[in-house]
């Protein structure tokens, strides 16, 4: 009777442990259902449309701004100044618009044929505006182009139309041309800000090109018929 064979001894094979698959492996090998594909497609489409939702309102605003500008251009004609004094106010509304930190209301007038050719502008101005020397805070006269131009700071009583007025005046033959710039103020004396911005205003207006006897400054202003006086500063548009 034969003996049972003994088991064959040898190296025992080790069990190989599976390496954990990363996200990329799973993404490449995992089966993808139709529903998953649709979900991914919707996600990609939403990511694409997200910037468009931001751009859309901006485009709409630009379109409205363009339409408003076109409407304003048709509604408000470009007006030519009637005389030099009005042209200087128009000039302040040209770019760059005069923009002081305080409100400044402008006005212009031409008093025709009431004076002799030899009347100084300062004398004619006192007669036309009916103010005395006690209301004058500062006064000077300079030669600008073809004209002698007077510049005065006036103190007017408090209330509507009161405050500090910077007045620019000159004679054109027998007519008196006047520009007024009202700085609303309840103070007795001029403030440092009023002096600085008044000088800036004069520096911009009192240039030889604006005071050539044979021509008016080449300016036009787009303003609605019956519009209010030009107002500059934080509450004004300059036209």
C-alpha positions as CSV (number, residue, x, y, z in Angstrom):
1,X,0.0,0.0,0.0
2,X,1.5,3.3,-1.1
3,X,2.1,6.2,1.3
4,X,0.1,9.4,0.7
5,X,2.2,11.9,-1.1
6,X,3.3,14.9,0.9
7,X,2.2,18.4,-0.2
8,X,4.6,20.2,-2.4
9,X,6.3,22.9,-0.4
10,X,7.3,26.1,-2.1
11,X,6.9,29.9,-2.0
12,X,3.4,31.0,-1.2
13,X,2.2,33.6,-3.7
14,X,1.4,36.9,-2.1
15,X,-2.0,38.5,-2.9
16,X,-1.5,41.7,-4.9
17,X,-3.4,44.6,-3.4
18,X,-5.2,46.8,-5.8
19,X,-4.1,50.4,-6.1
20,X,-6.7,52.9,-5.4
21,X,-7.9,54.6,-8.5
22,X,-7.7,58.3,-8.6
23,X,-10.4,60.7,-9.9
24,X,-8.9,60.7,-13.4
25,X,-9.0,56.9,-13.6
26,X,-12.6,56.8,-12.5
27,X,-13.5,59.5,-14.9
28,X,-11.8,57.7,-17.9
29,X,-13.0,54.2,-17.1
30,X,-16.4,54.6,-15.3
31,X,-19.4,54.1,-17.5
32,X,-21.3,57.3,-18.2
33,X,-25.0,57.3,-18.5
34,X,-27.0,59.4,-20.8
35,X,-28.5,61.3,-17.9
36,X,-25.0,62.2,-16.7
37,X,-24.0,63.4,-20.1
38,X,-27.1,65.7,-20.2
39,X,-26.3,67.0,-16.7
40,X,-22.7,67.8,-17.8
41,X,-24.0,69.5,-20.9
42,X,-26.4,71.7,-18.9
43,X,-23.6,72.6,-16.5
44,X,-21.2,73.6,-19.3
45,X,-24.0,75.6,-21.0
46,X,-24.8,77.4,-17.7
47,X,-21.1,78.3,-17.3
48,X,-21.0,79.7,-20.8
49,X,-24.2,81.8,-20.3
50,X,-23.1,83.2,-17.0
51,X,-20.9,86.0,-18.5
52,X,-23.6,86.8,-21.0
53,X,-26.0,87.5,-18.2
54,X,-23.6,90.2,-17.0
55,X,-22.9,91.6,-20.4
56,X,-26.5,91.8,-21.4
57,X,-27.6,94.7,-19.0
58,X,-24.5,96.7,-20.0
59,X,-25.3,96.4,-23.7
60,X,-28.9,97.4,-22.9
61,X,-27.7,100.5,-21.0
62,X,-25.4,101.6,-23.8
63,X,-28.3,101.2,-26.2
64,X,-30.5,103.4,-24.0
65,X,-27.8,106.0,-23.7
66,X,-27.4,106.1,-27.5
67,X,-31.1,106.4,-28.0
68,X,-31.3,109.2,-25.4
69,X,-28.4,111.1,-27.0
70,X,-30.1,110.8,-30.4
71,X,-33.4,112.0,-29.0
72,X,-31.7,114.9,-27.3
73,X,-29.9,115.9,-30.5
74,X,-33.2,116.0,-32.3
75,X,-35.0,117.9,-29.5
76,X,-32.3,120.5,-28.5
77,X,-30.9,122.6,-31.4
78,X,-27.4,123.9,-31.3
79,X,-27.8,127.6,-30.6
80,X,-25.5,130.4,-31.7
81,X,-24.8,133.2,-29.2
82,X,-26.7,136.4,-29.8
83,X,-23.8,138.6,-28.7
84,X,-20.3,138.3,-27.2
85,X,-21.5,138.3,-23.5
86,X,-23.7,135.3,-24.2
87,X,-20.9,133.6,-26.2
88,X,-18.6,133.8,-23.1
89,X,-21.2,132.0,-21.0
90,X,-21.5,129.4,-23.8
91,X,-17.7,129.1,-23.7
92,X,-17.7,128.0,-20.1
93,X,-20.0,125.1,-21.1
94,X,-17.6,123.8,-23.7
95,X,-15.4,120.8,-22.8
96,X,-13.8,120.8,-20.3
97,X,-16.9,122.3,-18.7
98,X,-16.3,124.8,-15.9
99,X,-16.9,122.8,-12.8
100,X,-16.3,124.6,-9.5
101,X,-17.1,122.9,-6.2
102,X,-19.8,125.5,-5.4
103,X,-22.9,126.5,-7.5
104,X,-22.3,129.4,-9.9
105,X,-25.2,130.8,-11.9
106,X,-24.3,132.8,-15.0
107,X,-26.2,135.5,-16.8
108,X,-25.5,137.8,-19.8
109,X,-26.9,141.0,-21.2
110,X,-26.3,143.6,-23.9
111,X,-27.6,147.1,-23.0
112,X,-27.8,148.6,-26.5
113,X,-27.1,152.3,-27.4
114,X,-27.6,153.9,-24.0
115,X,-24.2,155.4,-23.5
116,X,-21.6,157.4,-25.4
117,X,-18.6,155.8,-27.1
118,X,-16.4,157.3,-24.4
119,X,-18.2,156.0,-21.3
120,X,-16.0,153.7,-19.3
121,X,-17.5,150.3,-18.7
122,X,-17.3,150.7,-14.9
123,X,-19.4,153.9,-15.0
124,X,-22.0,152.4,-17.5
125,X,-22.2,149.3,-15.3
126,X,-23.1,151.3,-12.2
127,X,-25.8,153.2,-14.1
128,X,-27.3,150.0,-15.6
129,X,-27.2,147.8,-12.4
130,X,-27.9,150.6,-9.9
131,X,-25.3,149.8,-7.3
132,X,-23.0,152.0,-5.3
133,X,-19.4,151.8,-4.3
134,X,-20.3,150.4,-0.9
135,X,-21.3,147.1,-2.6
136,X,-18.0,146.8,-4.5
137,X,-15.6,144.4,-2.8
138,X,-12.9,144.2,-5.5
139,X,-12.5,146.0,-8.9
140,X,-10.0,146.1,-11.7
141,X,-9.8,146.7,-15.4
142,X,-7.5,145.0,-18.0
143,X,-7.0,145.3,-21.7
144,X,-8.1,142.1,-23.4
145,X,-7.9,141.9,-27.2
146,X,-9.6,144.9,-28.6
147,X,-11.5,145.9,-25.4
148,X,-11.0,147.3,-22.0
149,X,-12.7,144.8,-19.6
150,X,-13.8,145.7,-16.1
151,X,-14.1,142.9,-13.5
152,X,-15.9,143.5,-10.2
153,X,-16.8,141.5,-7.2
154,X,-20.2,142.8,-5.8
155,X,-21.8,142.0,-2.4
156,X,-25.6,141.8,-2.9
157,X,-28.1,141.6,0.0
158,X,-28.9,138.1,1.2
159,X,-31.9,136.4,-0.2
160,X,-33.0,135.3,-3.7
161,X,-30.5,136.7,-6.2
162,X,-28.2,137.8,-3.4
163,X,-24.7,136.6,-2.5
164,X,-21.4,137.5,-4.2
165,X,-21.4,138.4,-7.9
166,X,-18.5,138.4,-10.2
167,X,-19.3,140.8,-12.9
168,X,-17.4,141.2,-16.2
169,X,-18.3,144.3,-18.4
170,X,-17.0,146.1,-21.4
171,X,-18.2,148.6,-24.0
172,X,-19.0,147.7,-27.6
173,X,-19.4,151.1,-29.2
174,X,-22.4,152.7,-27.3
175,X,-23.6,149.4,-25.9
176,X,-22.7,147.8,-22.6
177,X,-22.0,144.1,-22.5
178,X,-22.4,142.3,-19.2
179,X,-21.6,138.9,-17.8
180,X,-22.6,138.0,-14.2
181,X,-21.7,135.0,-12.2
182,X,-23.5,134.6,-8.9
183,X,-21.7,132.6,-6.2
184,X,-24.4,131.8,-3.6
185,X,-23.1,132.8,-0.2
186,X,-24.3,134.1,3.1
187,X,-20.9,135.4,4.1
188,X,-19.9,139.0,4.3
189,X,-16.5,138.6,2.7
190,X,-15.3,136.6,-0.2
191,X,-14.1,133.1,0.7
192,X,-10.7,131.7,-0.4
193,X,-12.6,129.2,-2.6
194,X,-14.6,132.0,-4.3
195,X,-11.4,133.9,-5.1
196,X,-9.6,130.9,-6.5
197,X,-12.5,129.8,-8.7
198,X,-13.4,133.3,-9.7
199,X,-9.8,133.7,-11.0
200,X,-10.1,130.4,-12.8
201,X,-13.2,131.6,-14.5
202,X,-11.6,134.9,-15.6
203,X,-8.5,133.1,-16.8
204,X,-10.6,131.0,-19.1
205,X,-12.8,133.8,-20.4
206,X,-10.4,136.8,-20.7
207,X,-8.3,135.6,-23.6
208,X,-7.6,137.8,-26.7
209,X,-9.4,135.3,-29.0
210,X,-12.7,136.0,-27.2
211,X,-12.4,139.8,-27.6
212,X,-11.8,140.4,-31.3
213,X,-14.0,143.3,-32.4
214,X,-14.7,141.8,-35.9
215,X,-16.0,138.4,-34.7
216,X,-17.7,136.4,-31.9
217,X,-16.1,133.4,-30.2
218,X,-16.9,130.3,-32.3
219,X,-19.1,128.5,-29.8
220,X,-22.4,126.7,-30.0
221,X,-24.6,125.4,-27.2
222,X,-27.1,122.6,-27.2
223,X,-29.9,123.7,-25.0
224,X,-33.6,123.1,-24.9
225,X,-35.8,126.1,-26.0
226,X,-36.8,128.1,-22.9
227,X,-34.0,126.5,-20.8
228,X,-32.9,128.0,-17.5
229,X,-29.8,130.1,-17.2
230,X,-26.5,128.2,-17.3
231,X,-25.5,126.9,-13.9
232,X,-22.1,125.4,-13.1
233,X,-20.9,123.4,-10.2
234,X,-22.2,120.3,-8.3
235,X,-25.9,121.0,-9.1
236,X,-25.3,122.3,-12.6
237,X,-24.7,120.7,-16.0
238,X,-23.1,123.5,-17.7
239,X,-25.7,123.3,-20.5
